[in-house]
Amino acid sequence: MKNLNLRDFVFTGFLSAIIILMTVVPQVGFITLTPLVAVTLLHIPVLVGVFLLPKRLSIILGLVFGVSSWIRSFAPTGPLDFAFQNPLVSVLPRVLFALAAAYVFDGLKWLNQKVKHGDLITFVLVVVITLFGLYYGAVAINLFTGWSLSWLVPVAFAIEVVFLGLYYAFINSKQKTNVFLPSSFILGTVIHTILVLTMLTLVSSDLVQSFFPDKTLVGIILTVAATNGLIEAVFAALIGTPILVALNTYINKN
């Protein structure tokens, strides 16, 4: 484990302040699209800290994220926000997410640096996850809305091709070791979404099923993770990766 130093504590405080600021400023940390759908960006500074700080301080960032989400839930903007007034839904998953993301980062870093063709394995893993997410999300939208949107699946795959093209271009434009950075953001975000949704459906199952009648809890988790969660993962990779690369460059030079 890394030794703690003054820089680590200062950087932890800086990222904590960003998390709090993004929480209190409307439509920054939580972008509300509909009363039931909100894109969360607060996990991005947590992931940046996870990749640059020791695990002990990463957990603190997850705690700050969770407590900020818990406080925000008392000024709800949608019906599901009331469920986040329970710390088991708002705080616990965010702490577990920070810890899990740290191990994902370490694992992908080891895979890309120590295993032959580790970068290719990482790329294939991201391809499988995003393909499943886009396809399942498109099918789920058709099922939940009852609309006959036969064009939605081909459009989802077209979006996937564009995203993976940009993703692969980024990988090839950087050093080989950088392949795990956007992958870590994507996988870390997926973990965050699944943890929060799991606790939400376990603790507030009646509330969740009132908005998704005739659907199993597992189906609800997969559907929201494949739609809302995938959007958050793409945003995390696009926003967080350049920030992390820049910070790494600055740290290495100083």
N, C-alpha and C positions, 0 to 999 in steps of 0.2 A: 504493500500500500504506500502511496506517495506520502512523503512527510508534509505536514501542514506548515505553511509559512504565511507571512503577512500578505503577500500578493494574493494567495488563495482566499484569505478572509475578505480582503478588499473586493476581489472579483465576485465573491459570493454575495456580498452586500450590494454591489452594483447590479447584479442580475436579479436579486430579490426586489430592488427598487423598480426595475423595469417590469417585473411581473405585477407588482402592485399598481404601477401606473397604467399598464395595459388593462388591468381589471377595472379601474375606476373610470377610465375614458370610454365612453360608449362606442360600440362598433369597432373596437380595436382588438382587445383580447378575445372577446366573444362576438362574432359577427352573426347577428340574427337574420336568417333568411325567411323563416316562417315561424309561427308560434311554436312549432314542434321541432324545427331544424335550426341549429346554430353551429357555425364552424368555429372551433376553438383553435386559437393561435398561441395561447399562453404556454403550451408545452414546448414551444420552440426555444425560448431562453433557458428552460430547464434542460433541454437536450444539449444546448451549447455548453452549459455548465457541466453536464454529465461527462462530456467528452474532454473537458479541460481540467476538471477538478477531481480530487479524491472522492471516493464513494461516500464518505461521511458527510461531506459538504453537499454532494449531489442530493442526498436524502433531505437535507435542510431545504434545498430549492424545491423539492417535491412537496415538502410540508408547507412552504410558503404558498405554492401554487394551490394546494388543497384548501388551506385556510382562507385564501383570497376568494376561491370559488364558493366556499361555504358562506362567507360574509355577503358576497354578491347575491346569493340565493334569497336573501331576505328583502331584496328589491326586485322581485321576479318580473321577467319580461314575457314569460310563457308558462303554461300549466305544468310542464315537467320540472321547472325550476324549483318547485316546492319540494320535490324529492331530494334535492341537493342540500336541503336544510338538515339532513341526516349526515353526520360526519362519516358514516360508513360508506356513503355514496360519493361525497365531495372530497374528503381528506384521505382516507385509507387507500383508495386506488391510485391517487397521485403519488403517494409515498412509495408504494410498491412499484409503480411505473418508473420512477427515478432509479430505483435499485435494479430493476430488470433491464432498463435501457443501458445502464453501465455495463452489465454483463454481456448484453448484445454487442455493444461497441467493442469490448475486449475480445469477444469471440470472433467477430468479423475482422478485426485488426489482425488477430492471430491467423485466421484462415487465409487472409490475403498476403501475409508476409511469410508464413511458414509452410503453407501447403501449395504444392504444384497446381497451377491453374485455379488457385483460390479465387482470383478475380472473376473468372468465368463462372465458377460455382455461385458466387454472390450475385452476379448478373442474372443467371438463370433463376435463382430463388426470387429475386425481385420481379422478374417477368411473370413467373407463375402466380405470385400473390396479386399483382396488379391485373393480370388477365382474369383471374377468378373474380376479383373485386368488381371489375367493370362489367363482366358478363352477368354475374349474380345480381349486381345492382340494377342493370337494365331490365332483367327479367322481373326483379322484385318490384320495380316501379310499375310495370305492366300489371302485375298481380294485385298490388295494393290499390292502384287507382282504378282498375277495371277498364282502362283504356286499351284499345288495340293499337299499340305503337310498334308495328313490325319493323319499322326503320330504326328503332332505338338501339338494338343489339349491333347492327353494322356500324352505326355511328359511334357506339362505345368502342368497338374494335379499331375504328379509324383514329379515335383519340388516343387509344393505347399505342398504335403504331407511331404517332407523332411524339408522344411522351417518351417512348423507349428510344426513338431515334435521337432526341435531344439528350436523353440520359446517357446513351452510348457515346455520343459525340463528346459529352463532358468528360467521360471516363478516358477517352482516347486523347483528349487535349491536356490532360494532367499526368502527373507521375502515376505509376501503377498503384502505389500505396494509397492513393486518394479514392480508389474505387469504393472503399468501404464507407466513406463519409455520407454520400447521399443515401446509400443503402441503409446505413444506421438510422438516419432520420426517418426513412420510410418504415422500417421494421419497428423502430421505437414508437412511432405514432400509432401503428396498428396495435401494438401491445397496450398503449394507453387507451385506445378506443374500446378494446375488448374488455379490459379490466373495469373501466367505468360502466360499460353497458351490463356486464355481468353483475356487478353490485347493484346497479339500478333495477335490473329485473328481479334479483333475489330479494332485495329489501322492499321495493315498491312495485311488486308484480301486478297488483290490482290496478294501480294507476297506469302502468305501462300498457297492460292489456286492454284497458278501456279505450285507448287510442288505436290499438292494433287488435281488434277482435278476431277471433277464430284463427289466431296465429300462435304457434308454440313459442316459448321463451327463447329457445335456441334459434328458431327462425327469425325472431325479432332481432337478436344479437347479430346474426349473420347479415341480415338485410341492412341494418343501420351501419354496421362496420363496413359493408361493401359499398355503401353510397356516401354517407357523410364522412366516415372514417377515411375512405380513399381520397376524398377531396382534401382533408386535413393532411394526409401523408404527402400528397403532391406539393401542397403549399409549404410544408415543412422542409422538403428536399430543395425546393426552388429558393426559399428565403434563407434557410439555415445554413446550407452548404457554403455559399459565398462568404457568409459572415464567419463561419468556422475556419475556412481556408485563410481569410485575411487575418484573423486573430492568431492562427498558428504561425503564419509568416512573421507577424510582428513579434511574437514571443521568441521565435527562433533567432531573430535578428537582435533581440535584447536579452 
